């Protein structure tokens, strides 16, 4: 962590009366990015052990999503080291990131902060096969495993909503016909996987919320159900982004607006990570290569760090000029993974 970041973190820690740990994962308009994954858990353990048991931990989080199985384990791990858990959201905390937020006692959201629905898309061997690439020779295409089209839980739900409400298919026979039409193009086991994933994500959200809500209380239990319904079903597009006012006043999440001073600190820290990780940037290998034949290239794609410990996910390779004219340069990656910096 550079000195400017360290100074910002220390000021945020004072404002929050907490120890801060950052989990920032790059997303680019083009080029490599990173997502929430299980490999972070062991790293978090190292950082948390260095912090020790404290009253409050604040997680500075930026992500567009990832493995939905990680949040439950991550949130419980962090809670082993603190009595109060807060998530600081400077900008994006989508999908799996939103799940992490559900497990916090509160989330601090800036004016730019946004959450997303948590309904998953699923892919397995029974999903429909994607179209072949027209320019690919048949012998090459035969050697490549088929690409499966992800099935969105929300799309299946929307199909049946369309059949019932728009097409007015309200009899058992007509609903069966709608199901039969769907199973003609989507394998029944793929649809079963969709339903299982839908059930799983609802239960996962409930478990995360139960960490700080008393679900034996009727009022809180109803509020929990309403939150889950909204994040998994009522927001029919996974592209719907949830600003802080909607998160707090409509969905009913525990959202706190930072004071102007802290907001500046949070956005200042995010600006440092944005610059360091190339968040929102465009990777143009031809432009970077210029007149050279080849050049080394290193990407920093993610960071987990405190003021005293640091891990970075690095991708190393080289950009190589194509042998054929009018072809884009190749990007050959020969090493990638987490590296202990401090």
C-alpha positions as CSV (number, residue, x, y, z in Angstrom):
1,X,0.0,0.0,0.0
2,X,1.5,3.3,-1.1
3,X,1.8,6.2,1.4
4,X,-1.1,8.1,0.0
5,X,-3.4,5.1,0.3
6,X,-2.1,4.4,3.8
7,X,-2.9,8.0,4.9
8,X,-6.4,7.7,3.5
9,X,-7.0,4.4,5.2
10,X,-5.8,5.7,8.5
11,X,-8.2,8.6,8.3
12,X,-11.1,6.3,7.3
13,X,-10.2,4.1,10.3
14,X,-10.5,7.1,12.6
15,X,-13.8,8.1,11.1
16,X,-15.2,4.6,11.4
17,X,-13.5,3.7,14.7
18,X,-12.6,0.5,12.9
19,X,-9.7,-1.5,11.4
20,X,-10.0,-1.4,7.6
21,X,-9.2,-4.2,5.1
22,X,-9.6,-3.7,1.4
23,X,-10.8,-6.2,-1.2
24,X,-10.7,-4.6,-4.6
25,X,-11.1,-6.5,-7.8
26,X,-10.5,-4.9,-11.2
27,X,-13.0,-4.7,-14.0
28,X,-12.1,-3.2,-17.4
29,X,-14.1,-2.1,-20.4
30,X,-11.7,-4.4,-22.3
31,X,-8.9,-6.6,-21.0
32,X,-8.5,-8.9,-18.0
33,X,-10.4,-8.5,-14.8
34,X,-11.0,-10.3,-11.5
35,X,-14.0,-11.6,-9.5
36,X,-14.7,-12.8,-6.0
37,X,-13.3,-16.3,-5.6
38,X,-12.5,-18.9,-3.0
39,X,-8.8,-18.3,-3.3
40,X,-9.3,-15.1,-1.3
41,X,-10.3,-16.9,1.9
42,X,-6.8,-18.1,2.9
43,X,-5.4,-14.6,2.2
44,X,-8.1,-13.0,4.3
45,X,-7.2,-15.3,7.2
46,X,-3.6,-14.0,7.1
47,X,-4.6,-10.4,7.1
48,X,-7.2,-10.9,9.9
49,X,-4.7,-12.8,12.0
50,X,-2.4,-9.8,11.7
51,X,-5.2,-7.5,12.8
52,X,-6.3,-9.7,15.7
53,X,-9.7,-9.5,17.5
54,X,-11.0,-5.9,17.5
55,X,-14.3,-4.2,18.1
56,X,-15.1,-3.3,14.5
57,X,-13.8,-4.2,11.1
58,X,-14.7,-2.2,8.0
59,X,-14.3,-4.0,4.6
60,X,-13.6,-1.6,1.7
61,X,-15.2,-3.5,-1.2
62,X,-15.2,-3.0,-5.0
63,X,-16.4,-5.8,-7.2
64,X,-18.7,-6.7,-10.1
65,X,-19.4,-10.1,-8.6
66,X,-18.1,-13.6,-8.7
67,X,-18.6,-17.0,-6.9
68,X,-21.8,-16.7,-4.8
69,X,-20.5,-19.5,-2.5
70,X,-17.8,-17.2,-1.2
71,X,-19.8,-14.5,0.7
72,X,-21.2,-16.8,3.4
73,X,-17.7,-18.2,4.3
74,X,-16.0,-14.8,4.0
75,X,-18.5,-12.9,6.2
76,X,-18.3,-15.6,8.9
77,X,-14.5,-15.5,8.8
78,X,-14.4,-11.7,9.2
79,X,-16.9,-11.9,12.0
80,X,-14.6,-14.2,14.0
81,X,-12.3,-11.2,14.4
82,X,-14.8,-8.5,15.4
83,X,-18.0,-7.6,17.2
84,X,-19.3,-5.3,14.5
85,X,-18.8,-5.7,10.7
86,X,-19.3,-2.8,8.3
87,X,-18.9,-2.8,4.5
88,X,-17.7,0.4,2.8
89,X,-19.0,0.7,-0.7
90,X,-17.4,3.5,-2.7
91,X,-18.9,2.4,-6.1
92,X,-19.7,-1.2,-7.3
93,X,-20.7,-4.0,-5.0
94,X,-22.6,-6.2,-7.4
95,X,-24.0,-9.7,-7.2
96,X,-21.7,-11.7,-4.9
97,X,-20.6,-8.3,-3.5
98,X,-24.2,-7.5,-2.6
99,X,-24.3,-10.8,-0.8
100,X,-21.3,-9.8,1.3
101,X,-23.1,-6.5,2.1
102,X,-26.2,-8.5,3.3
103,X,-24.0,-10.1,6.0
104,X,-22.8,-6.8,7.4
105,X,-24.3,-5.0,10.4
106,X,-24.4,-2.0,8.1
107,X,-23.1,-0.7,4.8
108,X,-21.7,2.7,4.2
109,X,-22.6,3.8,0.7
110,X,-21.3,6.9,-1.1
111,X,-23.4,8.9,-3.7
112,X,-21.8,6.7,-6.4
113,X,-22.3,3.4,-4.6
114,X,-24.5,0.7,-6.2
115,X,-25.7,-2.8,-5.4
116,X,-27.4,-5.3,-7.7
117,X,-29.9,-8.2,-7.7
118,X,-28.4,-11.5,-6.4
119,X,-30.3,-13.8,-8.7
120,X,-27.7,-16.2,-10.3
121,X,-27.1,-17.4,-13.8
122,X,-26.2,-21.1,-14.0
123,X,-24.2,-23.1,-16.5
124,X,-23.7,-26.9,-16.6
125,X,-23.5,-29.7,-19.1
126,X,-27.2,-29.6,-19.8
127,X,-27.4,-25.9,-20.8
128,X,-28.1,-25.1,-24.4
129,X,-25.0,-25.1,-26.6
130,X,-23.9,-21.7,-28.0
131,X,-23.6,-21.1,-31.7
132,X,-20.4,-22.1,-33.5
133,X,-18.0,-19.4,-34.7
134,X,-18.6,-19.2,-38.5
135,X,-15.0,-18.5,-39.4
136,X,-13.6,-21.5,-37.4
137,X,-12.6,-24.5,-39.5
138,X,-14.8,-27.6,-38.7
139,X,-11.8,-29.7,-37.5
140,X,-10.7,-26.9,-35.1
141,X,-14.3,-26.5,-33.8
142,X,-14.6,-30.2,-33.2
143,X,-11.6,-30.1,-30.9
144,X,-13.0,-27.3,-28.7
145,X,-15.5,-28.2,-26.0
146,X,-18.9,-26.6,-26.7
147,X,-19.7,-23.3,-25.1
148,X,-22.8,-23.5,-23.0
149,X,-25.3,-20.6,-22.8
150,X,-25.8,-19.5,-19.2
151,X,-29.4,-19.6,-18.0
152,X,-30.6,-16.7,-15.8
153,X,-33.0,-17.5,-13.0
154,X,-34.8,-14.2,-13.7
155,X,-35.2,-15.1,-17.4
156,X,-37.0,-18.4,-16.6
157,X,-39.2,-16.6,-14.1
158,X,-40.0,-13.9,-16.6
159,X,-40.9,-16.4,-19.2
160,X,-43.6,-17.9,-17.0
161,X,-44.8,-14.5,-15.9
162,X,-45.1,-13.6,-19.6
163,X,-47.1,-16.8,-20.2
164,X,-49.4,-16.2,-17.3
165,X,-50.0,-12.4,-17.4
166,X,-49.4,-11.4,-21.0
167,X,-50.6,-14.5,-22.9
168,X,-53.2,-15.2,-20.2
169,X,-52.3,-18.9,-20.0
170,X,-54.1,-19.5,-16.7
171,X,-55.2,-23.1,-17.0
172,X,-53.2,-26.2,-16.0
173,X,-53.2,-27.3,-19.6
174,X,-51.9,-24.0,-21.0
175,X,-49.2,-23.7,-18.3
176,X,-48.1,-27.3,-19.1
177,X,-47.9,-26.3,-22.8
178,X,-45.7,-23.3,-21.9
179,X,-43.4,-25.6,-19.9
180,X,-43.3,-28.1,-22.7
181,X,-42.3,-25.3,-25.2
182,X,-39.5,-24.3,-22.8
183,X,-38.2,-27.9,-22.4
184,X,-38.1,-28.3,-26.1
185,X,-35.1,-25.9,-26.2
186,X,-33.8,-26.2,-22.6
187,X,-33.0,-29.5,-21.1
188,X,-35.3,-30.3,-18.1
189,X,-32.2,-31.0,-15.9
190,X,-30.9,-27.5,-16.7
191,X,-34.2,-26.0,-15.6
192,X,-34.0,-28.1,-12.4
193,X,-30.5,-26.6,-11.8
194,X,-32.0,-23.2,-12.2
195,X,-34.6,-23.9,-9.6
196,X,-32.1,-25.3,-7.2
197,X,-29.9,-22.3,-7.6
198,X,-32.8,-20.0,-7.0
199,X,-33.6,-21.8,-3.8
200,X,-30.0,-21.8,-2.7
201,X,-29.5,-18.1,-3.3
202,X,-32.6,-17.3,-1.2
203,X,-31.4,-19.5,1.6
204,X,-27.9,-18.0,1.4
205,X,-29.3,-14.4,1.6
206,X,-31.5,-15.5,4.6
207,X,-28.5,-16.9,6.5
208,X,-26.4,-13.8,5.8
209,X,-29.2,-11.5,7.0
210,X,-29.8,-13.7,10.1
211,X,-26.3,-12.8,11.3
212,X,-27.6,-9.4,12.4
213,X,-31.4,-9.7,12.3
214,X,-33.6,-11.6,14.8
215,X,-35.7,-13.8,12.5
216,X,-37.7,-15.0,15.4
217,X,-39.2,-11.6,15.6
218,X,-42.2,-11.5,13.3
219,X,-41.5,-7.9,12.0
220,X,-37.8,-8.6,11.3
221,X,-38.6,-11.9,9.7
222,X,-41.1,-10.2,7.3
223,X,-38.5,-7.5,6.5
224,X,-36.0,-10.2,5.8
225,X,-38.4,-12.0,3.4
226,X,-39.2,-8.7,1.6
227,X,-35.5,-8.0,1.1
228,X,-34.9,-11.4,-0.3
229,X,-38.0,-11.3,-2.6
230,X,-36.8,-7.9,-4.0
231,X,-33.2,-8.9,-4.6
232,X,-34.1,-12.3,-6.2
233,X,-37.5,-11.8,-7.9
234,X,-39.0,-8.3,-8.0
235,X,-36.0,-6.7,-9.8
236,X,-36.4,-8.6,-13.0
237,X,-33.2,-7.5,-14.7
238,X,-29.8,-8.4,-13.3
239,X,-28.6,-5.2,-14.9
240,X,-30.8,-3.1,-12.6
241,X,-28.4,-1.2,-10.3
242,X,-29.5,-0.2,-6.9
243,X,-28.4,3.2,-5.6
244,X,-28.2,3.9,-1.9
245,X,-31.5,5.6,-1.5
246,X,-33.3,2.6,-3.1
247,X,-31.3,0.2,-1.0
248,X,-32.2,2.0,2.3
249,X,-35.6,3.5,1.8
250,X,-37.3,1.0,-0.6
251,X,-35.5,-2.3,-0.1
252,X,-34.9,-1.7,3.7
253,X,-31.2,-2.5,4.0
254,X,-29.1,-1.1,6.8
255,X,-27.4,1.7,4.8
256,X,-25.6,4.7,6.3
257,X,-24.6,7.8,4.3
258,X,-21.1,8.9,5.1
259,X,-20.4,12.5,6.2
260,X,-19.0,14.7,3.4
261,X,-15.5,14.4,4.9
262,X,-15.6,10.6,4.9
263,X,-17.2,10.4,1.5
264,X,-14.2,12.3,0.1
265,X,-11.8,9.9,1.8
266,X,-13.6,6.9,0.4
267,X,-13.7,8.2,-3.1
268,X,-10.1,9.3,-2.8
269,X,-9.1,5.8,-1.8
270,X,-11.1,4.3,-4.7
271,X,-9.4,6.7,-7.1
272,X,-6.0,5.3,-6.0
273,X,-7.2,1.7,-6.6
274,X,-8.8,2.6,-9.9
275,X,-5.5,4.0,-11.1
276,X,-3.4,1.1,-9.7
277,X,-5.6,-1.7,-11.1
278,X,-6.8,0.0,-14.3
279,X,-10.4,-0.2,-13.2
280,X,-12.7,0.9,-16.0
281,X,-9.8,1.1,-18.5
282,X,-9.3,-0.2,-22.0
283,X,-6.4,-2.6,-22.7
284,X,-5.3,-2.0,-26.3
285,X,-2.4,-4.4,-27.0
286,X,-1.6,-2.9,-30.5
287,X,-1.4,0.6,-29.0
288,X,0.9,-0.6,-26.2
289,X,3.1,-2.7,-28.5
290,X,3.7,0.2,-30.9
291,X,6.6,-0.5,-33.3
292,X,8.1,-3.3,-31.2
293,X,8.0,-7.0,-32.0
294,X,7.2,-8.0,-28.5
295,X,7.1,-6.6,-25.0
296,X,6.5,-7.9,-21.4
297,X,3.2,-7.0,-19.8
298,X,2.0,-7.3,-16.2
299,X,-1.5,-6.7,-14.9
300,X,-2.4,-6.1,-11.3
301,X,-6.0,-7.4,-11.1
302,X,-6.9,-7.5,-7.4
303,X,-5.8,-6.5,-3.9
304,X,-6.4,-7.6,-0.4
305,X,-4.6,-5.3,2.0
306,X,-4.4,-3.4,5.2
307,X,-1.9,-0.7,6.3
308,X,0.5,-3.5,7.4
309,X,-0.2,-6.4,5.0
310,X,-0.7,-6.7,1.3
311,X,-1.5,-9.4,-1.4
312,X,-1.9,-8.6,-5.1
313,X,-3.2,-10.8,-7.8
314,X,-0.8,-10.5,-10.7
315,X,-1.0,-11.6,-14.3
316,X,2.3,-11.7,-16.3
317,X,2.9,-12.3,-20.0
318,X,4.0,-10.6,-23.1
319,X,2.4,-8.9,-26.1
320,X,3.7,-10.4,-29.4
321,X,3.2,-9.0,-32.9
322,X,1.2,-11.2,-35.2
323,X,3.0,-13.0,-38.0
324,X,0.3,-12.2,-40.5
325,X,-0.5,-8.6,-41.5
326,X,-3.7,-7.0,-40.3
327,X,-4.0,-9.4,-37.4
328,X,-4.1,-8.1,-33.8
329,X,-1.1,-8.9,-31.5
330,X,-1.3,-12.0,-29.4
331,X,-1.2,-11.7,-25.6
332,X,0.6,-14.7,-24.1
333,X,0.1,-15.2,-20.4
334,X,2.7,-17.4,-18.7
335,X,2.0,-16.7,-15.0
336,X,-0.8,-15.5,-12.8
337,X,-1.8,-15.8,-9.2
338,X,-1.8,-14.1,-5.8
339,X,1.6,-12.7,-4.6
340,X,2.4,-11.7,-1.1
341,X,3.7,-8.1,-1.2
342,X,3.8,-7.3,2.5
